[in-house]
Amino acid sequence: MVAATALAGVGQIAGAAPAEPLVVANLQEPVLQVVIMRDPETDAVSEETRRFKQALDDAALMQRRAVAQSCRSIQQVPAAGSAREAWEANCRYTRR
């Protein structure tokens, strides 16, 4: 009975108001433009950071070369003490 009442009410729904007319326009393809905004202060900081990184890399390379040279110059492996510990820390796994 409830279903019949519900179906009877469906037929009484008033039609929707007429829709507005559909306007179709051909649009041009969008042009993507990327503009990079540069801040002079940021550029200066990034340049300083790059120079600092380069200085650290150079210092580390010089240190590795100095350690390698000292390892090559050792004629005999130290027997004990701090010299032996330094040799083990720096030279034990390097080729001579």
C-alpha positions in Angstrom: 0.0 0.0 0.0 2.8 2.4 0.9 4.6 1.5 -2.3 1.5 2.3 -4.4 1.1 5.7 -2.7 4.7 6.5 -3.3 4.4 5.6 -7.0 1.2 7.6 -7.3 3.1 10.7 -6.0 5.8 10.3 -8.6 3.4 11.1 -11.4 2.4 14.4 -9.8 5.9 16.0 -9.8 5.8 19.1 -11.8 8.3 19.4 -14.6 11.5 21.3 -14.1 11.8 24.9 -15.4 13.2 25.3 -18.9 17.0 25.3 -18.8 19.0 28.2 -19.9 20.4 28.0 -23.5 23.8 26.3 -23.8 26.5 28.5 -25.2 29.5 26.8 -26.7 32.6 28.9 -27.4 35.9 27.8 -29.0 38.7 28.8 -26.6 42.3 29.0 -27.5 44.8 26.5 -26.0 46.2 27.9 -22.8 49.8 29.0 -22.9 51.9 28.0 -20.0 54.5 30.5 -19.0 56.9 29.8 -16.2 58.5 32.9 -14.7 61.3 32.3 -12.2 61.5 35.0 -9.6 65.0 35.4 -8.4 65.9 37.1 -5.1 69.4 38.6 -5.2 69.9 37.9 -1.5 69.0 34.2 -2.0 71.4 34.0 -5.0 74.2 35.4 -2.8 73.5 32.9 -0.1 73.3 30.0 -2.5 76.7 31.1 -4.0 78.2 31.4 -0.5 76.8 27.9 0.3 78.3 26.5 -2.9 81.7 28.0 -2.1 81.6 26.7 1.5 80.7 23.2 0.2 83.5 23.3 -2.3 86.0 24.4 0.5 84.8 21.4 2.7 85.2 19.0 -0.3 88.7 20.3 -1.0 89.7 20.0 2.6 88.4 16.5 2.9 90.2 15.5 -0.3 93.5 17.0 1.0 93.0 15.1 4.3 92.4 11.8 2.5 95.5 12.3 0.3 97.6 13.2 3.4 96.5 10.0 5.1 97.1 7.9 2.1 100.6 9.4 1.7 101.4 8.7 5.4 100.2 5.1 5.0 102.4 4.6 1.9 105.4 6.1 3.7 105.2 3.6 6.7 107.9 1.0 6.2 106.9 -1.3 9.1 103.6 -1.6 10.9 103.9 -0.2 14.5 103.9 -2.9 17.1 101.8 -1.2 19.8 100.7 2.1 21.3 99.1 5.1 19.8 101.1 4.7 16.5 99.5 1.2 16.1 96.0 2.6 16.8 96.6 5.4 14.3 97.8 2.9 11.7 94.8 0.6 12.3 92.4 3.5 12.0 93.8 4.9 8.8 95.9 2.4 7.0 94.8 -1.1 7.9 92.5 -1.6 4.9 94.4 0.4 2.3 96.8 -0.9 -0.3 100.4 -0.1 0.0 
